[in-house]
Amino acid sequence: MIEKAFTPKRSVCKVTFKLPNEMAQRKVAIVGNFNNWDPSVNHLEKKSDAWQTTLRFKPDTEILFRYFIDDQKWVNEDMADGSVGNVYGSEDSILKLGH
């Protein structure tokens, strides 16, 4: 699940990413073009009902991303704004942050 919230002046879009707890045993990373696809940078925290994190992005940005679960499985976001094929023969989720 994805929740987008702009700051009052719309200079930042806070995006909360959530996955159900049962999706992962040990860890979930969010990787994408915003962090050079590095799974060591942005991790979701395990809460009582979901894995989640909130990241801040500039408006009018298009983010490509995927979840990397337990260091072995790539998962796309069903609630993303779309998807696009990648060079590995699979797809990346797209998040469009309008102004």
N, C-alpha and C positions, 0 to 999 in steps of 0.2 A: 504494500500500500504506500502511496505517496501523498503527502500533504504539502501544498505550497502556500506560503504566507509572505506577502511583501511588507517591508517596513513602511511606516506612514508616508515617508517621502519617496517611496518606491525606488530607493537606491540599492536595495539588497532584497533578494528573494531567499527566504529561509525554507529549505526543503527537508522535510522529515521522511526518512525511509524506514519502513517497518516490514518485518517478515514474521510469520508465526513461529513460536518457539520450536515447534516440531520440525521445522525446515533444517535445523542444524543441531549437531551434538556439541561441538566445541567452539566454533567461531564463524563469523560472517564478515567478509570485507566487501566494501563497495569500491569498484575500480572503474575507471573510465578515462576519457580524454582530459578531464580536469586534474587528474593526478598521475598522468603518464602510465596508466594501467598498472599501477604498483599496488599489489595486495597487502603490503605492509603499512600503508599510510592511513587509510580510513576504515575503522572497524565499527560494526554495530555492537551496541552493548545489550547484553541479555537482561531484560526486565521481567517482571512477573508474567506478562502475557505476550511479549514479543521481543524480538531483536530489533533495536532501533538506534538511529543516530540522526542528528540534524546538521546539515551543511549549509553554508551561505554561498550564494552565487550572485553575479551581476545580472541585472535584467537584460533582456534581449540576447540571451545566450542559448545555444543548443548544446545539450550535454548528451554524450554517448556513454553508456554505462552498463555494467552487469554486476551481479552478486557472485562472489567466489566463496563457496561454502566448504568448511572443513578441509581446506587446502586441496580439494579434489573435484568439486563439481561447480560448473558455471550455470547460473540461473538468471533468466530475464525477468523483468517486472511486468506483470499482467496489466497494471494500471498506468503504464508509461503512455506517453503521447503518441507512440508509434515504435517501429523497429526498422532496422536497416541491416542488410547483409554485410558481413565483414570478410576479410581476406582468409579467414580460417574455415569458411564454408558454413558458418552458423550466423546468428543475428545478434546485434546489440540493441538494447533498449534506447529510445530517444526521449529526452525530457526537454520540452520547449518552454523557455521562461520569457514570456512576453512582457511588455512594459505596462 
